[in-house]
Amino acid sequence: MKCLGCFKQNKNIYCNICKKKIFDNKNINAILDFDKKEFLFTKIQFSKNMSISGVQDKISLKIQDNKLIPTIDDGEYLLKPIPLMEYGNHIESIPINEHFTMQLAHQVYRIECALNALIKFSDGEIAYITRRFDKKNEIKIKQEDFASLANMSESSNGENYKYDYSYENMAKLIKKYLVASKIELVKFFKLVLFNYLVGNADAHLKNFSVVQRETKDYTLSPAYDLLSSSLHIPNESRTALELFEEYESKSFSENGFYAYDDFMKFGEMMGLSISLVEKLINDFLKLEKKTLELLEISFFNEKMKEEYKKIYLDRLKAVLYKCSK
Ligand SMILES: [Zn+2]
């Protein structure tokens, strides 16, 4: 069978590597003890004590006696089911989409990602599970998202606050707050480009974070919440934030989408050398075959594979597009 973590063929539901990395080698049952109704009930129960989970379709889990059970505050895992609200097409594929996109980022694009897998409710419905990166050996690691770094909040900036910013200004925050800023800027550039290629238009301020290392300085956190949102909401804007504060390329003003020149300029604005930015873009463009191969062995049905492929190939074409000067 195919591993519910990494897609590799093996005898068990989770291969040994995934079992070790995600579940600390414990023999976790890949079918949870509860179904979605009970998930909801738990969520409502816990929400009385936790205001934050009231708005999110996820609950905390911990391992007890080789079982994953819901918990309020000491969870090492987050469980995300198929969303309860109908807000787009094919919502039943959202867990599969998030899992595939995270695996693609990690396995093919070599982006550091939160550990993740698929798991099933007791009635067989699929859900996405991810291991929290802000906890290690029971110790809480300091984490801050970019909405807080940018001082953006609903109360002072309105309900659209997560989107009312630019990737250019996020890069400025990285330079300001992170010691090894060049390494972090390269990571950030890759993540923004990856999101564009897979059609993730939900990479807003709260979906990027910094975490404190043992040496006390901060670094970008592993990537999380990656998915092709265009698969579900096809006509939304291509990116959650605009790339630039003010700048508009000739290519963008002629065509209305970000292309090669825009990503070149974006990298340059961060202070990366032209040759490095060219290399980063070209390295990603070379991954077409591997991207489609991984998509082929994913858990999507054939129709969804086709739709994902269409979005990806369209974006690839956009990034390859060079405006005649
Ligand atoms: Zn695996």
Residues whose N, C-alpha, C, O or C-beta is under 5 A from the ligand:
A	BS01	ZN	C3 G5 C6 F7 C15 C18
